[in-house]
Amino acid sequence: MFHVRFHPAAEAELFEAKAYIRADDEKEAIHFEQAFGHSLDWASSQPLIFRCFEGEFRKVKVGKFRYSLVFRMRGDEIQVLAVAHMSRKPLYWRDRGKA
């Protein structure tokens, strides 16, 4: 299993997504958290099953929700660059991968 490191902006996006969903429906927020945990576990245990796009980036959908976890591999580390809503501006997070 790979070590996981979140970009600070990705952590903020995760917090915002949880808060947004929780404000609408507490039970859905719990489902979102579970789905996110499953997606993160899947990405960190089997990252190579996710196809690359835009070069080195990979993504995994968060359950039934309209969010994707965007990550890349660096050695033994999974770097989570975004928790991206799929209906918003595409690739807005790309500059986060320059570091």
GIJONOR-V908866 format. One line per field, one symbol per residue. phi: phi as a letter, one per 20 degrees, with the letter a starting at -180 (. if undefined). psi: psi as a letter, one per 30 degrees, with the letter a starting at -180 (. if undefined). A space follows every 10 residues. Layout:
phi = ???
psi = ???
This chain:
phi = .efdcefgff ffffffffff fffeagffff ffffffgfff fffeebfffe ffblndecbc feleeecced bbdcmecdde ebdeffddgf mfegffeff
psi = klkkkkkeee eeeeeeeeee eefejeeeee eeeeeeeeee eeeffhfffk kklhcfkllk kjbflhkkjk llkjbgkkjj fkikkfgajk gffeffgf.
